[in-house]
């Protein structure tokens, strides 16, 4: 479906820019951040050198109030993508 109000594509998995998107979704109706997909919807994948546990730690510890954010790694066409599900925030 492409990017929209509840979907954001990121070609990388850098915590600082993903954190901004997570906060935006928390302050609206929730959504998904997909890492490893460019702005046109083309699959590029992410290198797993960008440690998912560090990304998860950064998101959970740098956003206040705490939010229940789900992070999954999926493989599509032999490329790894990270799917971050962000619920609508309560505060």
Secondary structure as UniProt FT lines:
FT   TURN            5..6
FT   STRAND          7..10
FT   HELIX           15..26
FT   TURN            27..29
FT   STRAND          31..35
FT   TURN            39..40
FT   TURN            48..49
FT   HELIX           52..62
FT   STRAND          69..76
FT   TURN            77..78
FT   STRAND          79..86
//
